C-alpha cells in the first residue's frame, strides 16, 4: 500500500483508509509475507558466507551449536518489535524516544547509543564491500581494487536511493532463493568427496562446548548470524512498509481493531518463522562447509585471500569447474547483504536524525530527501573503510561483536514493549512469555560471557 506512481501514500502515517481484514488460511497468509525475507537477504552475506565459515574453519564442528542457537534464540525478540509496529504504527527510534530514563537534548540515551554503536558497524559492512570487490577482482584481475570497491558502492546506491518497498522485497526474495539452493546443493555434493560429512561430526557440534581459543570468533558469529540486534530493529520498518500497521488501522481498542491486530500479528509470526527456517538452513550449511573442508585443510579465510580460501569449499566439493559458479554465487550472497542492509540503514538513521532534531521524519519529502542522501553516503563510507583496513573477516567479526552489544539494548526495549506498551487485548500466551524470556536471558548470558572472556 505504500507505493503508487506518484508516491503520495506515507506508510508511517497510519489512518483508517487502508484497513484490510487479515487472511485466515495458511496459503493466503503466504501472499502477505516479505519483511523477514528482506532480513534474510541482509544477514547471509556477512553472517553466513564470511563469519560462519570463518568460525567453522577455525573451530571445526565443535561450535556448530553456537550457530544454531544464534539463529533460533532471537526470533521472539524480533517479533516483539514486529508486534509493536503493527499495533502502534511507530518507527523504532520514535518508540526509543518514548522510553523512560536519561535524555541528552531531544533524544533518549538509546537513540544516541544506536547512532554511536552503528558508527562502528561501518567496519562490518565495509568488509562486505571488500568481499564483493575481491570477487570482482578475481573475475577482472586488471582492474584496481579501489575502483571495484567504489563501483560496487555506486551500484548499490543507485539501486537503493529510489528503491521502494516492493522493489526491495522482490530483489531480496530472488537473491535469497538463489543462495539457498546454491549452498545446500554444495553441502549435498560434499558427500561425494574426501571431505564427506559424517553424522558423528554433526553430533560433535551439538555438545555445547566452547574452547577458549575460539570464543572471540564465536561471540562475533553469535552477534552476526541469525537475526542481529540491528536486523531486529530493521524489522519494525519493513513491517510498517509492508502495510501491516496500515491494514490494522488506528488503534481504538474496539473489537474490530483487536481482531485485525491479532490477525496481522499472526501473519507477521508466520513471516518471521519461515524466514528463520530459511536463514537457519543456509547458516548451518555454510558452517558445515567451513568445518568439513576448510578446517580439515587448515585454511582460515582472512585478509585479501578471503574469497580465494572460501572458494576452495566449493572446488573441493564440486571440482574446479565450480569456481566460476562460486564467484557468481558469492557475489549474489554478498551483494544481497549490501542491498538490504543499505535499504535498512538509511531508514533507521533518517528516523534517528528526526528524533535528535536534525530533520522532520514525519515530513515525507524531507524524509525521502534524507533517505536519498544517505543511500549515497553510506556505501562510499563502507568502501573507504575497507580500502583503509583491507581485512574483511576482521571487519565483519568486529561488527558482529558490536551487534552483540546492540542486542542488550534491543532486549531492554523488547521487555518495555512487552510489559509497558502492548495493549491488554493483545497479551500473548504463557508459552510465548516463556519463549520470550528464554530468548532474552540467553542473549544476555552470551553477551556477558563474551565480554568476560574477551576482556
VOMAR-125854 format. One record per residue (C-alpha): x, z, y; residue in three letters. Coordinates in steps of 0.02 Angstrom, whole numbers, plus 32768, in hexadecimal, padded with zeros to 4 digits. Layout:
BEGIN
XZYALA;...
REM end
This chain:
BEGIN
800080008000UNK;809480168073UNK;80BD7F5D8086UNK;80617ED380E1UNK;80A37E358130UNK;80A57E8781DBUNK;80D57F308192UNK;80567F9281F9UNK;803180138174UNK;809880B3817FUNK;80A9810980D5UNK;80E181AB812AUNK;803B81C18186UNK;7FB881F08106UNK;7F0481C38130UNK;7E6581B280C9UNK;7E6580F580E0UNK;7EC280CD803EUNK;7E74814B7FC6UNK;7E73810D7F11UNK;7E3681697E77UNK;7EC781827DFDUNK;7ECA81207D5AUNK;7E94817E7CBFUNK;7ED981187C2FUNK;7F9181167BFDUNK;7F9F80597C0FUNK;7F5280567CBCUNK;7FC780E27CF3UNK;805B80767CC4UNK;802C7FFE7D50UNK;804980877DD1UNK;80F780BC7D98UNK;819380967DFCUNK;81E681247E5FUNK;824081667DC4UNK;828480BA7D9CUNK;82D480AD7E48UNK;832981547E24UNK;836481107D7CUNK;83B2807B7DD3UNK;840D80EE7E4DUNK;844D81607DC2UNK;849A80EB7D43UNK;852B809F7DA3UNK;8584813E7DD5UNK;854581BA7D56UNK;853D81527CB9UNK;85BC80C67CC6UNK;8647812B7D18UNK;862E81E87D0EUNK;85DF81ED7C61UNK;865D817A7C0EUNK;86EC81D67C65UNK;86AC827A7C1DUNK;869A822D7B70UNK;874981E17B7BUNK;879782857BAFUNK;873683027B45UNK;86FE829D7AAFUNK;865882C77A60UNK;865F83827A83UNK;8605837B7B2BUNK;857883067AF8UNK;850083987B0DUNK;852D83A67BC6UNK;84F382F47BE3UNK;844F830A7B86UNK;842483AC7BDEUNK;845283647C88UNK;83D182DA7C6CUNK;8346834A7C2CUNK;835683EA7C8EUNK;833883AB7D3FUNK;829483507D27UNK;822583E87D45UNK;827983FF7DEEUNK;826683467E13UNK;81AA83447DF4UNK;819383DA7E66UNK;81D4836D7EF4UNK;815F82E27EBAUNK;80CA83587EBAUNK;80F283927F69UNK;80F882DD7FA4UNK;804C82BA7F58UNK;7FEB83517F96UNK;803E835E8042UNK;807B82B0806EUNK;8115830480BBUNK;81C282B980B6UNK;8249832D8071UNK;82A383548112UNK;81FF837B8169UNK;81DA83F380DAUNK;828A843D80E6UNK;826D845E819EUNK;81D584C88175UNK;8237853D8103UNK;825185F38137UNK;830086278168UNK;838A860481E8UNK;8383856C8259UNK;8404851482C5UNK;83B184BF8357UNK;83158463831DUNK;8345845C8266UNK;834384D581D2UNK;83E984FF817FUNK;83BA849680E6UNK;83AD83F98152UNK;845A8415819CUNK;849F844080EFUNK;845C839C80ABUNK;84B083388135UNK;85548395811CUNK;85598387805EUNK;852482D1805CUNK;85B682A580CCUNK;862582CC8035UNK;85B682627FC4UNK;85FB81CC8023UNK;868C81DE7FA8UNK;861A81CB7F13UNK;85C5812D7F4BUNK;866B80ED7F8DUNK;86A680F87ED9UNK;8614808A7EA6UNK;864180097F2AUNK;86F1800F7EE4UNK;86AE7FF37E34UNK;864F7F587E6CUNK;86E87F187EC9UNK;87557F327E2FUNK;86DB7ED07DC4UNK;86DE7E427E42UNK;879D7E4E7E4BUNK;87A87E2A7D92UNK;873A7D927DA6UNK;878E7D5D7E4BUNK;88437D987E3CUNK;887E7D377ED4UNK;88087D8E7F4EUNK;88497E2F7FA2UNK;87F17ECD7F6AUNK;87C47EFB801EUNK;87647E578035UNK;87067E747F92UNK;86DA7F267FC3UNK;86997EF78070UNK;863E7E5F802AUNK;85E67ED37FB0UNK;85B87F458040UNK;85717EB380A4UNK;85087E718014UNK;84B97F197FE9UNK;84977F3780A2UNK;84457E8D80B4UNK;83D47EAD801FUNK;83A27F5A8057UNK;838E7F5C8113UNK;82E97EFB810AUNK;82BE7F2C8058UNK;82147F7E8049UNK;81D87FE57FB6UNK;81967F5C7F44UNK;82367EF77F53UNK;82A37F8F7F2FUNK;82377FC17E9BUNK;82367F127E50UNK;82F27EF97E5CUNK;83127FA87E17UNK;82A27F8B7D7FUNK;82F47EE37D5AUNK;83A47F2B7D61UNK;83717FC57CFDUNK;832A7F597C72UNK;83CB7EF37C67UNK;84467F847C5DUNK;83D97FE37BE1UNK;83D77F537B64UNK;848E7F2C7B85UNK;84D17FDC7B67UNK;846580097AD2UNK;84957F627A85UNK;854D7F8A7A98UNK;853480327A45UNK;84DE7FDB79B3UNK;856B7F5D799BUNK;85E97FEB799FUNK;85B1801378EEUNK;86077F7478B1UNK;86B27FA278F6UNK;873D801E78C9UNK;86F18090794DUNK;865280A978EAUNK;85EA813B7926UNK;85C781BF78A0UNK;8536823A789FUNK;85B682C67893UNK;85FD828C793AUNK;855482A0798DUNK;853B834D793FUNK;85E68382797EUNK;85A9835A7A2CUNK;851383CD7A18UNK;8573846E79F3UNK;856884AA7AA9UNK;862284C77ABDUNK;867E849D7B5EUNK;873D84987B5CUNK;878A84DE7BFBUNK;87F284417C10UNK;875983D47C2FUNK;86EA844B7C92UNK;870A83F37D37UNK;86D983497CF1UNK;864383987C98UNK;860083EA7D36UNK;8618834A7D97UNK;85BC82EB7D0FUNK;8530836D7D0DUNK;851883577DC7UNK;8517829A7DBFUNK;84C4826B7D1AUNK;840B82737D06UNK;83B1829B7DA7UNK;842982E87E26UNK;83FC83577EB8UNK;83FA82C37F2FUNK;839082587EB9UNK;831082E47EAAUNK;830082E07F67UNK;82F382227F66UNK;8261822D7EEDUNK;81F182737F76UNK;820881D77FE2UNK;81E8815E7F54UNK;814981BA7F20UNK;810C81AE7FD4UNK;813980F67FE5UNK;80EC80CD7F3DUNK;804A810A7F89UNK;802481A57F21UNK;800582107FBDUNK;7FA081888015UNK;7F32816D7F7CUNK;7F1382287F73UNK;7EE28233802BUNK;7EE982BE80ABUNK;7EDF836A805CUNK;7E3683B9807CUNK;7E2E84247FDEUNK;7D8C83D17FAAUNK;7D6283B67EF4UNK;7D7C82FA7F09UNK;7E2783127F5AUNK;7E5C838B7ED1UNK;7E29830F7E4BUNK;7E8B82827E9DUNK;7F2382F07EB8UNK;7F2783287E02UNK;7F1182757DC7UNK;7F9F822F7E2FUNK;800E82C17E00UNK;7FF082947D4AUNK;802581E07D6FUNK;80C282257DC3UNK;80E582917D29UNK;80DF81F67CBBUNK;815181987D34UNK;81D182257D2FUNK;81CB82397C71UNK;81DB81807C46UNK;826B81677CBFUNK;82BE82047C77UNK;82B381BA7BC8UNK;830281187C05UNK;839581657C63UNK;83B381E77BDBUNK;83C0815B7B5BUNK;843980F77BC7UNK;849F81927BF3UNK;84B181C57B3DUNK;84E681147B0EUNK;856B810E7B97UNK;85B081B77B65UNK;85BA818E7AADUNK;861280EA7AD4UNK;869381487B3BUNK;86AC81CD7AB7UNK;86B081567A22UNK;872380D27A6DUNK;878481107B05UNK;87A481C07AC4UNK;87E4817E7A1FUNK;885181007A7BUNK;889581897AEDUNK;885B812A7B87UNK;8809817F7C1EUNK;87C4810F7CA9UNK;881B81357D4DUNK;885980E17DEBUNK;884F80257DFCUNK;885780137D3EUNK;87AB80637D2DUNK;874D7FC27D09UNK;87D47F7D7C97UNK;87D2801C7C2FUNK;871480207C29UNK;870F7F6B7BF2UNK;876E7F9A7B55UNK;86D47FF97B19UNK;867C7F527B0BUNK;870B7EE27AD3UNK;87357F607A49UNK;86807F687A0FUNK;864D7EB37A27UNK;86F07E527A2FUNK;87527DFA7ABAUNK;86BF7D887AE2UNK;86607E207B23UNK;86D37E3A7BB8UNK;86797DBE7C2BUNK;85D37E087BF2UNK;86147EB67C1BUNK;86497E7D7CC9UNK;859B7E397CECUNK;854A7ED47CA2UNK;85B97F4E7CFFUNK;859D7EEF7DA2UNK;84E17F007D8EUNK;84ED7FB87D5CUNK;855C7FE47DF0UNK;85007F767E6CUNK;845A7FC47E38UNK;849E806C7E6EUNK;84D780297F16UNK;84327FD37F33UNK;83BF80647F06UNK;843380E97F50UNK;843D80907FF8UNK;8380807D7FFFUNK;837181387FDFUNK;83FE81718053UNK;83B8811880EBUNK;830E816880D3UNK;834B821A80C1UNK;83C9820E814EUNK;834A81BF81C2UNK;82D3824D8197UNK;835A82D081B4UNK;83888282825BUNK;82D28295828BUNK;82D1834E825EUNK;836E837682C2UNK;8321831D8357UNK;838B827F8361UNK;82FA82068341UNK;823D820D832BUNK;822281F18270UNK;816781E9828AUNK;8178815282FDUNK;817B80C18285UNK;81DD804382EDUNK;826380C28315UNK;826D80F3825EUNK;827E803F8225UNK;8306801D82A6UNK;836880B58269UNK;8352808081B4UNK;83987FD481DDUNK;842F801A823AUNK;845A809481AEUNK;8444800B812CUNK;84DB7FB58179UNK;853E805281A6UNK;854280AA80FDUNK;8580801A808EUNK;86147FF98100UNK;863A80B48107UNK;863880B78048UNK;86AA8020803CUNK;8723806C80BAUNK;8728810F8058UNK;875480B17FB9UNK;87DE804A800AUNK;882C80E98051UNK;8829814B7FACUNK;882080C77F22UNK;87F681447E98UNK;874481177E62UNK;873581967DD3UNK;877682257E40UNK;870181F07ECCUNK;866981E77E5BUNK;868C828F7E07UNK;86A982E17EB1UNK;85FD82A47EE2UNK;85BA82EC7E41UNK;85FD83997E6CUNK;85AF838D7F19UNK;850F835A7EC0UNK;851683FA7E5AUNK;8520845E7EFCUNK;848C83FD7F45UNK;842B842E7EA9UNK;843084E57EE3UNK;83D484B37F83UNK;835D84467F20UNK;833184D57EA9UNK;8314854B7F3CUNK;829F84CE7F8FUNK;824684A77EEBUNK;821F85607ED2UNK;81DA85667F83UNK;816F84CC7F61UNK;812E85167EBFUNK;810085C47EFFUNK;80E585AE7FBAUNK;80A684FF7FDBUNK;804984C87F3EUNK;7F8B84D37F53UNK;7F3685507EE1UNK;7ECA84C67E99UNK;7F66846C7E5BUNK;7FB885007E05UNK;800C84C87D63UNK;800385137CB5UNK;806E85A37C7AUNK;80CE852B7C0BUNK;80FC84C57CA4UNK;813A85607CFDUNK;81A4858F7C66UNK;81F484E17C66UNK;820984EA7D23UNK;826785907D1BUNK;82D185597C88UNK;830684C37CF0UNK;8328852B7D8CUNK;838D85B07D2FUNK;83EF852F7CC9UNK;841F84D07D66UNK;845485707DBFUNK;84B985AE7D2AUNK;8516850B7D12UNK;853C85037DCBUNK;857D85B67DD0UNK;85E1859E7D30UNK;863185027D76UNK;866085577E1AUNK;86AD85EB7DBDUNK;8710857B7D47UNK;874D85087DD0UNK;878485917E47UNK;
REM end
